[in-house]
């Protein structure tokens, strides 16, 4: 789901999605994610499904599965808009 050539870099107080290789020319800058967004990015990057990612959120945070799925879907939409996820 996550395009090749994008990596998550965790820095103190900030999570950045950075382009690598050929993506650097097209994707100028970086995308800042909160901790939830960074967890979702990492889960999707490792090949987990929306359902599996939502289940991980319910274990990490005190949220229902419905809320977790909604958060995953919203994050996916934002990553698609930014060009980080294959359409």
C-alpha positions in Angstrom: 0.0 0.0 0.0 2.8 2.4 0.9 4.8 3.3 -2.2 8.4 2.2 -2.3 10.9 5.0 -1.5 9.2 6.4 1.6 10.5 5.9 5.1 9.4 6.9 8.6 12.0 8.8 10.6 11.3 9.3 14.3 12.9 12.3 15.9 12.3 13.7 19.4 8.8 15.1 19.4 8.2 14.5 15.7 7.6 11.7 13.1 8.5 12.4 9.5 7.7 10.5 6.4 10.7 11.2 4.1 11.1 10.4 0.4 14.1 8.5 -0.8 15.7 7.9 -4.2 13.7 9.1 -7.2 10.8 10.2 -5.0 12.9 13.1 -3.6 12.4 15.1 -6.9 8.7 14.6 -7.0 7.9 14.8 -3.2 9.6 17.9 -2.0 9.9 18.1 1.8 8.5 15.7 4.4 5.2 14.8 5.8 4.7 15.2 9.6 2.7 12.6 11.4 1.5 12.4 15.0 2.2 9.2 17.0 -1.0 7.5 15.8 -0.3 8.4 12.2 3.3 7.0 12.6 2.0 3.8 14.0 -0.5 3.5 11.1 2.2 4.2 8.5 4.5 1.6 10.1 1.7 -1.0 10.1 0.8 -0.4 6.5 4.4 -0.3 5.4 4.9 -3.7 6.9 2.0 -5.1 4.9 -0.7 -5.2 7.5 -4.3 -4.8 6.4 -6.7 -2.0 7.5 -8.3 -4.5 9.9 -5.0 -5.6 11.4 -3.9 -2.0 11.7 -7.1 -1.0 13.4 -6.7 -3.9 15.8 -3.2 -2.7 16.7 -4.6 0.7 17.5 -7.2 -0.8 19.9 -4.3 -2.5 21.7 -2.1 0.6 21.8 -4.8 3.2 22.6 -8.1 3.1 24.5 -10.4 3.2 21.4 -13.1 1.0 19.9 -12.5 -1.0 16.7 -14.9 1.3 14.9 -13.0 4.4 15.9 -9.7 2.8 15.1 -10.9 1.8 11.6 -12.1 5.3 11.0 -8.7 6.7 12.1 -6.9 4.3 9.8 -9.1 5.2 6.8 -8.7 8.9 7.4 -4.9 8.5 7.6 -4.9 6.4 4.4 -6.9 9.2 2.6 -4.3 11.8 3.8 -1.4 9.7 2.7 -3.0 9.1 -0.7 -3.6 12.8 -1.1 0.1 13.4 -0.3 1.2 10.8 -2.9 2.6 8.4 -0.4 0.1 5.5 -1.0 -0.7 3.9 -4.3 -4.1 5.0 -5.5 
